[in-house]
Amino acid sequence: MSQPFDCHAVTPALREVDRKSGEFWVPNPWDFSTRRENLSAYERNGVFLNLGDNRFANIGHASAADSDGDGRSAVGCDVTGDGRPELFVRQAGGGPLRIYRNLFPAAGWLTVTLVGTASNRQGIGARVAAHFGDRVVRRELYPVINFLSQAPARVTLGLGQAKTIDRLTIRWPSGKVTEMTDVEINRHLSVREP
């Protein structure tokens, strides 16, 4: 379904609506919250834990985030400042915004905000790589923008039991490269493009 730019638009149904079978038509999607209609089939939300080696476990039931609400978008964002992103789930049809606090055990992390000069102002499209020990964690800065939500323009790196980052590399959209060594972790770092 496309969202009209005019919040007063009225789009007629394409055919007769079969109300006996549960069909409905909302002439303007902006009106969902006042019409009390819901597109949900009440399927449970899933939360997947990365087990490594391309294996994932659905832990939705254990996290309590397996709500049967009409969840349409999810964004992870660390709002408590502890390096563990909380999960924000927006529901369509007038359902509530749900925020799930991340209670996983504390581990090493680094959040990076980029300030572009030759690249775009927020460094969107930059590639960030953290090298520590024999591991490399890579992220690209593409803020999630989906139905009813948008993530902040920053990168959070989960670093496990690392004590420091040996080398942090940022490849800016302009092609410039920033390298930093012996980077302290468990903090929010702002990096300006050279």
Backbone bond lengths (Angstrom), bond angles and torsions (degrees), N, CA, C in turn:
res aa  C-N    CA-C-N  psi(-1)  N-CA   C-N-CA  omega(-1)  CA-C   N-CA-C  phi
1 M - - - 1.440 - - 1.510 107.34 -
2 S 1.292 117.01 136.03 1.456 120.35 177.14 1.522 109.57 -94.74
3 Q 1.302 115.63 150.64 1.462 121.45 -178.44 1.525 108.43 -97.30
4 P 1.347 118.15 119.08 1.465 118.84 178.93 1.526 110.88 -70.39
5 F 1.326 116.54 148.66 1.450 120.80 177.46 1.523 111.37 -75.05
6 D 1.314 116.77 -26.54 1.459 121.97 -179.66 1.521 108.43 -90.28
7 C 1.318 118.30 112.32 1.460 120.93 -176.68 1.534 112.25 -70.58
8 H 1.321 117.22 -3.97 1.468 121.16 177.40 1.521 111.44 -106.71
9 A 1.335 117.82 6.45 1.464 121.54 -178.85 1.521 110.87 -63.55
10 V 1.316 116.01 149.59 1.466 121.80 176.80 1.521 106.72 -129.84
11 T 1.323 116.55 118.64 1.456 122.10 179.99 1.519 108.37 -112.10
12 P 1.325 117.77 117.86 1.470 119.67 -178.55 1.528 111.14 -70.21
13 A 1.331 116.12 153.44 1.463 121.71 175.77 1.524 109.12 -62.28
14 L 1.320 117.25 147.23 1.457 121.69 -178.55 1.524 112.78 -76.31
15 R 1.329 116.78 -19.27 1.466 122.34 178.83 1.515 108.44 -155.04
16 E 1.300 116.67 178.36 1.459 122.02 178.09 1.534 109.10 -63.59
17 V 1.315 117.73 132.16 1.463 122.59 -179.28 1.524 108.61 -85.06
18 D 1.355 117.11 127.98 1.464 122.50 -179.32 1.531 109.12 -90.78
19 R 1.315 116.36 86.89 1.458 121.57 -177.07 1.522 112.48 -65.60
20 K 1.326 118.40 -28.44 1.473 121.77 179.86 1.525 111.65 -61.99
21 S 1.350 116.66 -32.14 1.467 119.55 -179.36 1.529 112.02 -94.21
22 G 1.339 117.21 7.66 1.455 120.62 176.43 1.516 115.02 93.77
23 E 1.344 117.67 3.81 1.459 119.55 178.19 1.526 110.25 -70.99
24 F 1.320 115.10 151.63 1.459 120.25 173.90 1.520 108.30 -149.06
25 W 1.317 116.06 162.88 1.460 121.44 177.90 1.514 107.85 -135.43
26 V 1.325 116.29 129.22 1.454 121.45 174.86 1.526 105.68 -110.48
27 P 1.329 118.27 112.98 1.464 121.15 -174.80 1.525 114.75 -61.85
28 N 1.332 118.01 -19.95 1.456 121.59 179.11 1.527 108.14 -143.67
29 P 1.356 118.14 117.60 1.467 120.39 -178.12 1.522 114.21 -58.27
30 W 1.333 117.33 -21.71 1.458 119.60 177.35 1.525 110.81 -63.83
31 D 1.319 117.25 -19.29 1.467 121.81 -175.36 1.527 114.10 -92.18
32 F 1.341 118.75 2.78 1.462 119.85 -176.54 1.529 112.74 -53.67
33 S 1.317 116.90 -44.56 1.468 119.31 -175.10 1.528 112.24 -66.01
34 T 1.318 118.39 -28.27 1.465 120.13 -179.53 1.521 112.03 -91.20
35 R 1.329 118.28 -19.06 1.463 121.42 -178.18 1.517 112.71 -86.01
36 R 1.330 117.06 -14.96 1.459 122.74 -179.05 1.532 113.27 60.06
37 E 1.322 115.85 32.77 1.460 121.48 173.52 1.519 107.31 -99.39
38 N 1.318 117.34 156.30 1.445 121.03 -175.19 1.524 109.01 -143.50
39 L 1.336 116.89 130.81 1.460 121.65 179.63 1.530 112.51 -86.13
40 S 1.295 118.01 -0.08 1.460 120.91 -172.91 1.519 112.31 -70.85
41 A 1.323 114.56 140.21 1.463 120.63 170.14 1.530 108.54 -99.49
42 Y 1.327 116.68 9.85 1.465 124.77 176.13 1.520 113.44 60.65
43 E 1.345 116.25 31.71 1.459 118.52 172.72 1.524 108.59 -76.36
44 R 1.320 116.31 146.72 1.450 121.18 -177.07 1.527 110.04 -72.79
45 N 1.340 116.30 143.77 1.459 120.88 173.70 1.522 108.77 -72.21
46 G 1.314 116.42 149.58 1.455 121.44 177.52 1.516 111.11 -113.04
47 V 1.322 116.70 145.67 1.459 123.16 172.82 1.528 105.10 -126.98
48 F 1.332 116.22 123.06 1.452 120.19 -173.64 1.519 111.49 -110.44
49 L 1.321 116.44 127.08 1.456 124.34 178.53 1.521 108.33 -96.72
50 N 1.342 116.45 126.26 1.455 121.65 179.38 1.526 108.86 -75.86
51 L 1.325 116.20 116.38 1.457 122.04 179.70 1.526 112.25 -93.37
52 G 1.335 117.03 -3.11 1.464 121.60 -176.13 1.514 110.01 88.64
53 D 1.304 117.13 167.25 1.463 123.19 179.59 1.530 112.48 52.53
54 N 1.348 116.69 38.99 1.468 122.82 179.38 1.525 113.40 58.47
55 R 1.319 116.80 31.97 1.462 121.32 177.00 1.528 109.06 -117.04
56 F 1.324 116.28 140.87 1.456 122.60 -179.17 1.523 109.03 -135.21
57 A 1.325 115.82 147.29 1.467 121.39 176.04 1.522 108.05 -119.69
58 N 1.336 116.69 133.49 1.457 120.99 177.11 1.526 107.64 -79.64
59 I 1.343 115.98 110.29 1.460 121.11 -179.50 1.525 110.99 -109.71
60 G 1.329 116.67 21.89 1.462 121.15 -178.96 1.516 112.69 -53.89
61 H 1.332 116.81 -43.07 1.466 120.62 -179.22 1.526 112.11 -64.68
62 A 1.330 116.95 -37.33 1.464 120.80 -178.80 1.529 112.03 -76.22
63 S 1.325 117.01 -24.83 1.462 120.68 -177.74 1.521 112.71 -90.05
64 A 1.312 116.88 -10.74 1.471 124.08 -175.71 1.520 111.68 70.11
65 A 1.331 118.14 7.23 1.458 121.22 179.00 1.525 111.46 -89.81
66 D 1.319 117.82 8.57 1.462 120.60 -178.46 1.526 111.95 -88.32
67 S 1.312 115.92 38.84 1.457 122.67 178.21 1.522 110.64 -54.87
68 D 1.322 116.80 149.35 1.459 119.88 175.75 1.526 111.08 -95.79
69 G 1.340 116.91 15.44 1.464 120.71 175.49 1.512 110.14 -65.68
70 D 1.296 117.24 171.81 1.453 122.28 -176.33 1.527 109.70 -85.59
71 G 1.337 116.44 64.33 1.456 122.28 -178.36 1.512 111.61 -65.36
72 R 1.330 117.20 124.73 1.454 121.42 -177.68 1.514 112.93 -116.87
73 S 1.303 118.74 -19.45 1.456 119.48 179.61 1.518 109.22 -151.80
74 A 1.315 114.30 150.05 1.457 120.67 177.66 1.517 108.51 -137.82
75 V 1.321 115.54 136.23 1.455 121.49 179.32 1.523 107.63 -134.50
76 G 1.321 116.47 134.25 1.450 121.56 173.74 1.518 109.55 -96.60
77 C 1.321 116.47 130.95 1.465 120.69 -179.90 1.520 108.92 -155.25
78 D 1.312 116.76 128.53 1.462 121.77 179.64 1.531 109.05 -81.25
79 V 1.329 116.12 100.98 1.466 119.83 179.31 1.531 111.94 -100.13
80 T 1.321 117.64 -8.59 1.463 120.70 179.67 1.528 112.27 -96.01
81 G 1.357 116.91 -9.65 1.457 120.94 177.15 1.511 114.93 75.55
82 D 1.338 117.47 20.22 1.464 120.07 -179.15 1.525 112.95 -106.30
83 G 1.352 117.05 8.22 1.458 120.61 177.99 1.503 114.76 81.94
84 R 1.326 117.55 -0.26 1.465 121.87 179.55 1.536 107.93 -110.75
85 P 1.334 118.01 104.11 1.463 120.29 -175.95 1.526 112.87 -61.09
86 E 1.330 114.96 133.18 1.455 120.33 172.45 1.527 107.84 -80.34
87 L 1.320 116.61 162.22 1.458 121.69 -178.55 1.526 108.74 -110.25
88 F 1.329 115.90 122.63 1.461 122.59 177.33 1.524 107.70 -106.05
89 V 1.327 117.41 123.43 1.457 122.03 -179.69 1.519 108.24 -120.32
90 R 1.332 115.69 120.88 1.469 121.37 179.21 1.514 107.86 -101.58
91 Q 1.316 115.10 134.98 1.453 120.58 -178.93 1.522 110.85 -111.14
92 A 1.302 115.83 143.43 1.465 121.41 177.96 1.525 108.87 -85.62
93 G 1.305 115.10 171.97 1.456 119.59 176.44 1.512 112.89 72.83
94 G 1.315 117.66 21.14 1.458 119.96 177.09 1.512 114.69 86.81
95 G 1.331 118.00 5.14 1.464 119.89 178.55 1.514 110.84 -67.95
96 P 1.322 116.60 164.61 1.465 120.17 -176.38 1.523 112.87 -75.11
97 L 1.330 114.76 158.40 1.453 120.87 167.27 1.517 105.45 -77.77
98 R 1.326 116.48 127.62 1.463 120.36 179.36 1.521 109.13 -110.67
99 I 1.315 115.63 135.34 1.460 121.62 178.21 1.518 107.13 -121.19
100 Y 1.335 115.46 123.77 1.453 121.23 -179.92 1.524 108.28 -109.69
101 R 1.315 116.70 118.27 1.459 121.32 -179.91 1.517 109.80 -73.69
102 N 1.315 116.64 137.31 1.456 122.55 -179.31 1.525 108.80 -82.81
103 L 1.315 116.32 113.14 1.465 121.72 -178.36 1.534 112.41 -111.05
104 F 1.332 116.31 18.46 1.458 118.91 175.72 1.527 109.09 -63.17
105 P 1.325 118.02 155.72 1.470 120.07 178.56 1.525 111.05 -57.60
106 A 1.317 115.46 144.96 1.467 120.58 179.52 1.523 110.21 -61.07
107 A 1.330 115.18 143.29 1.462 122.25 177.03 1.522 107.40 -148.31
108 G 1.329 116.76 172.81 1.456 120.87 -179.82 1.521 111.68 -67.78
109 W 1.325 116.34 147.88 1.465 121.71 -178.26 1.516 110.32 -157.81
110 L 1.318 115.06 162.58 1.458 122.25 171.98 1.525 106.96 -150.00
111 T 1.318 116.39 128.63 1.458 121.35 173.51 1.519 107.36 -106.45
112 V 1.344 115.86 132.41 1.460 121.59 -176.40 1.523 109.48 -121.63
113 T 1.322 116.05 124.76 1.463 122.67 171.18 1.522 106.65 -107.39
114 L 1.318 116.44 132.80 1.454 121.00 -176.89 1.528 110.86 -106.24
115 V 1.322 115.27 144.01 1.464 121.60 176.54 1.525 106.45 -123.06
116 G 1.320 115.60 105.24 1.456 120.46 -178.29 1.520 111.93 -80.65
117 T 1.329 116.06 146.94 1.467 121.50 173.81 1.530 108.34 -118.16
118 A 1.332 118.25 -60.61 1.462 121.83 174.43 1.534 110.05 -78.33
119 S 1.333 116.95 -32.62 1.470 122.32 176.32 1.525 108.18 -84.95
120 N 1.314 116.73 -175.04 1.462 119.84 176.25 1.523 110.11 -64.35
121 R 1.297 117.12 157.41 1.473 123.99 -170.94 1.537 113.21 -54.91
122 Q 1.338 118.33 -36.71 1.470 120.47 -177.51 1.520 113.39 -98.61
123 G 1.325 116.73 3.35 1.465 119.91 178.18 1.517 113.45 69.17
124 I 1.324 117.46 22.40 1.469 120.48 -178.35 1.522 109.31 -63.02
125 G 1.326 114.90 130.06 1.457 121.69 -175.30 1.513 113.14 102.39
126 A 1.338 117.35 -8.09 1.466 120.86 179.45 1.529 110.33 -69.00
127 R 1.322 114.87 152.27 1.474 121.68 176.67 1.520 108.71 -112.97
128 V 1.320 115.38 128.26 1.465 122.13 -176.96 1.528 108.11 -116.50
129 A 1.331 116.45 131.82 1.467 121.57 178.07 1.517 109.39 -131.77
130 A 1.344 115.50 127.36 1.468 121.51 176.86 1.527 108.27 -109.03
131 H 1.332 116.05 120.32 1.461 122.37 179.35 1.531 107.81 -104.43
132 F 1.323 116.48 124.30 1.469 120.59 176.96 1.521 108.14 -149.82
133 G 1.323 114.83 129.07 1.465 118.95 -175.06 1.515 109.48 57.22
134 D 1.343 117.19 -130.42 1.464 120.76 178.53 1.530 111.80 -100.35
135 R 1.323 116.94 16.07 1.472 121.23 -177.70 1.524 111.65 -112.24
136 V 1.340 114.18 154.08 1.463 121.86 173.28 1.525 106.99 -135.15
137 V 1.327 115.98 128.40 1.461 121.50 174.37 1.522 106.70 -111.42
138 R 1.335 116.06 124.86 1.461 121.42 -177.35 1.525 110.13 -117.74
139 R 1.325 115.37 140.74 1.464 121.73 175.44 1.521 108.39 -142.93
140 E 1.321 115.79 152.38 1.457 122.07 172.65 1.511 107.92 -116.04
141 L 1.310 116.32 142.63 1.465 120.26 -179.50 1.524 109.53 -87.90
142 Y 1.307 115.15 94.24 1.460 123.74 172.10 1.515 106.34 -134.29
143 P 1.330 118.51 92.74 1.459 119.91 -177.96 1.524 110.86 -57.46
144 V 1.320 114.63 133.50 1.463 120.35 179.28 1.521 109.07 -65.81
145 I 1.318 115.44 125.51 1.457 120.93 174.24 1.515 105.74 -127.83
146 N 1.324 116.47 110.51 1.449 119.09 178.33 1.522 109.66 -138.50
147 F 1.266 117.07 -170.00 1.461 122.32 -173.89 1.526 111.10 -54.66
148 L 1.301 117.49 117.28 1.462 125.22 175.70 1.526 114.87 67.07
149 S 1.332 119.53 17.96 1.464 118.50 -179.53 1.527 111.64 -158.28
150 Q 1.323 114.56 160.46 1.464 121.79 173.91 1.521 108.29 -152.17
151 A 1.327 115.69 136.00 1.467 121.16 178.40 1.526 109.75 -85.02
152 P 1.331 117.39 157.11 1.463 119.98 176.13 1.528 110.82 -68.37
153 A 1.322 116.61 155.59 1.466 122.43 -179.34 1.523 109.40 -85.10
154 R 1.307 115.98 75.43 1.464 121.76 176.07 1.519 108.25 -153.96
155 V 1.322 115.72 162.62 1.460 122.31 -177.79 1.525 108.46 -116.74
156 T 1.327 116.37 131.33 1.465 120.45 173.90 1.522 108.05 -114.21
157 L 1.318 115.77 127.65 1.462 122.41 -179.50 1.518 109.57 -107.98
158 G 1.316 116.78 124.07 1.459 121.00 172.69 1.515 108.71 -84.53
159 L 1.334 117.22 126.77 1.466 121.19 -171.67 1.522 114.01 -117.33
160 G 1.324 117.61 8.25 1.461 120.28 177.69 1.510 112.64 58.18
161 Q 1.325 116.66 -127.82 1.462 122.11 -176.30 1.532 113.14 -95.23
162 A 1.333 117.60 12.94 1.468 120.78 179.68 1.524 110.26 -60.52
163 K 1.297 116.64 148.76 1.470 122.77 177.71 1.526 111.41 -101.44
164 T 1.345 116.56 -25.59 1.460 122.65 179.05 1.523 108.30 -157.75
165 I 1.314 116.31 163.52 1.465 121.15 174.32 1.521 106.99 -100.44
166 D 1.330 116.29 121.86 1.464 120.63 -179.50 1.529 110.85 -64.17
167 R 1.352 115.72 -45.61 1.462 120.23 -179.36 1.518 109.31 -147.69
168 L 1.330 116.77 129.53 1.460 123.59 175.85 1.528 107.51 -112.62
169 T 1.333 116.91 120.91 1.460 121.90 -177.96 1.520 109.21 -115.80
170 I 1.327 116.26 131.13 1.464 122.05 176.61 1.516 107.74 -121.73
171 R 1.315 116.01 119.80 1.470 122.07 175.60 1.526 107.21 -102.75
172 W 1.316 115.03 107.66 1.462 122.00 -175.93 1.514 110.69 -75.84
173 P 1.345 118.06 155.66 1.467 120.48 176.76 1.530 113.39 -57.71
174 S 1.328 117.40 -26.44 1.476 121.42 179.37 1.523 112.14 -72.00
175 G 1.342 117.17 -13.92 1.458 121.46 -175.65 1.515 112.75 101.79
176 K 1.331 117.66 -13.35 1.464 120.98 177.23 1.527 109.40 -67.95
177 V 1.336 115.89 155.59 1.464 121.78 -179.62 1.521 108.69 -128.49
178 T 1.319 115.79 133.30 1.465 122.07 173.68 1.517 107.41 -113.29
179 E 1.333 117.40 130.05 1.463 121.69 175.61 1.517 109.38 -124.40
180 M 1.311 115.40 134.06 1.463 121.97 177.68 1.521 107.37 -128.14
181 T 1.324 117.28 145.33 1.460 120.82 179.15 1.521 110.24 -119.00
182 D 1.337 114.83 157.05 1.467 123.09 178.93 1.532 111.38 49.11
183 V 1.307 115.86 55.63 1.462 122.07 -176.44 1.529 109.52 -84.31
184 E 1.329 115.63 127.11 1.466 120.77 175.81 1.520 109.30 -66.20
185 I 1.332 116.33 147.35 1.462 120.44 -178.99 1.531 110.37 -110.61
186 N 1.335 114.84 -176.16 1.467 123.41 -179.58 1.527 111.78 60.27
187 R 1.342 114.38 46.58 1.462 120.07 178.89 1.523 109.99 -157.66
188 H 1.317 115.12 171.52 1.465 122.88 176.06 1.517 107.19 -103.20
189 L 1.319 116.34 121.77 1.462 122.91 -174.77 1.526 109.26 -114.37
190 S 1.325 117.18 131.98 1.466 122.21 175.56 1.532 107.52 -106.85
191 V 1.344 116.05 127.49 1.463 120.86 -177.16 1.520 108.85 -122.45
192 R 1.338 115.55 127.30 1.461 121.85 179.29 1.520 109.51 -97.77
193 E 1.328 116.29 136.04 1.468 121.12 179.40 1.525 109.57 -65.60
194 P 1.350 117.43 135.26 1.468 119.68 -179.71 1.524 111.42 -68.24
